[in-house]
Amino acid sequence: MSRRTAAALFLFMGIAFGSAFPAIKAGLADAPPLLFAALRFYLSAALLLAYAVLVVGEWRPRERADWLAVVAGGVFSIGGAGFLYLGQQYTTSGVAAIIYSLGPVLTVVFALALLPTERASRRAVVGVVIGLVGVALVVRPSPDALFAPDLRGKALVLVAITSVAAGSVLIRRTGTHMPAVTLTAWALGIGASLLHLGSLALGEPQTVPTDPAFLAVLVYLGVVPSGIGFALYFSLLERAGPLHANLVVYVVPVVAVLIGWAWLGETLSPLSVIGFAVVFAGFVVLESETFAATFAEGRRWLATQNAGGNR
C-alpha cells in the first residue's frame, strides 16, 4: 500500500467514524436508543458477513478460541456500545467523540490487567494518568452536577468506551486467528441481538420512523462507518500497523465537532478542547517509543528515496 493510499484511507475513516456521532444524535431525536443501535448493527453484521463470504472466504468461527472472541466482542465491544446511544441523548456528539478518544489509553489499562505478557512501565502509568485527567476536564464531575442530564450522558459514554476497550483486550486474550472482518461480523450480530433484548427489557417502543431522513441516517450508519469503515480499518491495521490505524481516533472528534456544529448547531466549550488535547498527550506518552521508531523508519525511507533519485 502506497503512502498516498494509506493517507486516503485514514482520511476516509476519520470522516466516516467522526460523522457517526452527529448521525447517532440526529437519529435519537426520533428512535429509541437501544433499538436504533440494534438495527444499525444488524445491518452492519449482514454487510460484513457477506463480505467475509464473498471476499475473505473464512466466514464462520471454527475453534473454541474463535467463539470466545466472538462472544467477547459481541457482549463488550458491540453490546457495550449501546451505552453510547443512551448517553448521546443527553450530551453533544462532539463531547461524546472526545470521551471515546480515551479508547487507546483504556485499552492499555485492560491489557496490563488481563494479558500476562504485558508489564506496566513508568511511561504507561504516566500516559494513562494524563489521559484520565483529560477526560476529567471534559466530563467535569462535581457534586452540584451529579444528577444533571449532561453529566449522566457523559458518564454513559464513558461506560461505553470502557466496555469497548475491555472487549478489544478480551478478544486478544482468546488467541483467535479468525479474520478480523469475520470476527467483527459475528460480534456485530451477537451485540445487535443483546441490544435488541435490552430494548425489549426497557420497554422501548419497537417501531422506528419510516421517513426518508431517518432511514438515510440508519442506512448511512450501518453501511459507511460500520460496514465500509470497519473493513478499511482492518485493511489499514494489517498493512500500516496499529499506531497509524489507531491515530484515526484523534481525527474523529474534530470531524464530529465540525459536523455537529454545521448540522445540529452544537457547540463545544474551550475546556473540552483542552481536555481532548490532554487525552491525546496521554496517548503520545504511551506510544512514544513506537512514535520514535516510526519516525526513524520514515527518515530511513526518505533517505533511500533521495539516494535513489541522486543516481
Buried (B, 14 or more C-beta within 10 A) or exposed (E): EEEEEBEEBBEBBBBBBBBBBBBBBBBBEEBBBBBBBBBBBBBBBBBBBEBBBEEBEBBBBEEEBBBBBBBBBBBBBBBBBBBBBBBBBBBBBBBBBBBBBBBBBBBBBBBBEEEEEBEEEEEBBBBBEBBBBBBEBBBBEEEEBEEEEBBBBBBBBBBBBBBBBBBBBBBBBBEBEBBBBBBBBBBBBBBBBBBBEBBEEEEBEEEBBEEEEBEEBBEBBBBBBBBBBBBBBBBBBEEBEBEBBBBBBBBBBBBBBBBBBEBBEBEBBEEBBEBBEBBBBBBEBBBEEEBEEBEEEEEEEEEEEEEEEEE
